[in-house]
Amino acid sequence: MAMKKIAISLPEPVLKTVDQIAKHQRESRSHVISTILSRVARLKRDRDITAQIDALFSNGKIVAEQKRTADEFLRENPWPRERW
């Protein structure tokens, strides 16, 4: 993956924590910060997707249509009564 250098300013306590994590994990400071930012970005994306799905299924017409479709599918393709 292509990397790009940036300069950031961090409060000293945050930098101290990052350095402690890096030392403990035997990783570079840059890798630790990159991993943290990547996880935050993924969490935001996942939260945004969940919000869109929640908004979609808060629409009563869509929920009713999904239920009708699922019921019809199950009538035509009954699932075996398996125990997991």
Number of C-alpha atoms within 10 A of each C-alpha: 3 3 5 5 6 5 5 5 6 9 7 9 9 10 14 12 11 19 18 13 16 17 13 9 10 10 12 14 16 13 12 18 16 12 12 13 12 12 12 12 12 12 12 12 12 12 12 12 12 12 12 12 11 11 10 13 14 11 10 10 11 12 13 12 11 13 12 12 12 12 13 12 12 11 10 9 9 10 9 6 6 5 4 3
